[in-house]
């Protein structure tokens, strides 16, 4: 998640840098004139939007990578902030848009889960159930406001990871007993850490992400993602664990371009089939 956010900010920095160099960037006189009316941000954002729309018409590379700021990266940032602040309503809005992305990328499990969630909290759940679900999808572990973590993240970091770390000192029956009660598990975990001389690490400061953001921006500028070169194809950058592979012949497939619009059209065309499938699944589960 942190890597994706860093890439998002790196792309945003490159996009803003190129916008400032363009003829669409408002003049200093125009900015000062609207600054007195407290409309400076509105004017700059309007020019920024016009610039992106105009450049995207003639260059597919520009259109594709700019969506990481206008659509995907923004969606990721909003979802992360919704979790941190425990805002279930905004998180629901993110799920409604993510279903298009998951289906377009052929992520069947995520598509099914997101679709089921949307159906539940919009039609099937009683209002009380809906509100309870909104309030309990993230946890403030230390009680600090606006520092929540998602439930799956909590289970992984507070239950699964410690259990894997200390399970070699426990029998299977002991693990089964601990699993019955998370509070008991946390207490026993502290006891085992003391008994086997495993000390809690001191708090470490998080590494500054700015160098990675600047490096991402430099790479984008070098590859000229946001120069209007009237490109019809989008270069693909394939990654593995050791290096990034550059290939002039590899391009992004059409099905991965404008994924939100393509997925929305697909769901609209096959909506009855999708609903019929889930109805069948519900009937089988009830039986």
Steps between C-alpha positions, in 0.01 A plus 500: 500500500779745594683430172185573298443825687862603434456429126175696503672806648795464262267499199312796645821697547604435139154593372498828691855579385403461134180698557699792640713500184198500269312793350191392697655605830337830604708814488615672816265792433202266472592322823540827691171629364309195626700481822323810624167322446624179667454316169867427424479123562183474295664673202817286515305175530276604208803566280657173613186307404483669160867422435456129579189472282667676206824299519317170542319546167820469296727275706398157635803477728408831662135396534587164656753610760312816599214277621728384781453849646144573391353153569699207642754663730235737631268205568780322688576811706132555586458137607809517721380819666151352548655209691724724710211724603246218537268654240281212383292714265799604288631144505169383350537755220848360428363146480236614250772620266745218570253241371553640148876482535502145640271363231698664221825351636331157522545485879208262556522468880526874557224565247265256674581637845454864402175426314360304797595782738327760285184290474497443876546855621271651236205257499505200734635615837274676752606857579637402844717227344622742236602762758673238716698378201602857419628561852691173539700455183816654647662494843690756707741259671654755738187712528653784298247690295551498120762221523277200424605191310284268290373180662699270270813706571431475875458120486819461296720727713355437848402132478645307206851649494568466877357148497731395218792657682443329835321180399824299504497529879140371533316171458206461260253474787635821650452677166141379482428636846659834416296531181180483704563836655706785354537674834641183653731465203642851540565435871674166432701659222644752746585218743680299232695801382634554852563130562708452186682830525328645195491872556272752340693705247526870562289726283665580169432800287351427159735564209429820312312426178606826331814356329289220346238753386767721337660197331160392364446853369845497335428168328168630365659816367774292334242274335294807394167364620347846509642643180249528218670283237178378331567139605242233418654226718602481866833345592485220754759483781525143625640440847657208678676468836839617377453752221265689274482372143466759224368392164412720205268232362297437817188715526200513730211291366180674400299319768707672770444847354206698637418207725232677702289589196542154343409324822198721558368411154558129565312504831210692347472245217527193726331634814213247492741210458712620793195539725372155398835346591502650848137404560589140418795513738282635781242224447771233509648644819157509668447135416 
